């Protein structure tokens, strides 16, 4: 690693409490739902029992739910969430 790369590595680690990388789990992590024909949206997820709840990352309003075990209806449920998110206004 070059000295410049090492300095950058150290700065990122210091800013993240010693961790390199990014957080990928938790209710405050914004995810991008994209691909296919449905609108692209950004959401946060929270677990509620056997379901995952998708929420608007700005206002926290629930946009929809899907089976946390990714059952056969999950694809359709996520599509509905994407359309709900595209029509949502904070």
PyMOL commands that set and color helices and strands:
alter all, ss='L'
color gray80, all
select helices_A, chain A and resi 3-15+74-87
alter helices_A, ss='H'
color red, helices_A
select strands_A, chain A and resi 31-33+41-48+51-55+62-67
alter strands_A, ss='S'
color yellow, strands_A
deselect
rebuild
show_as cartoon
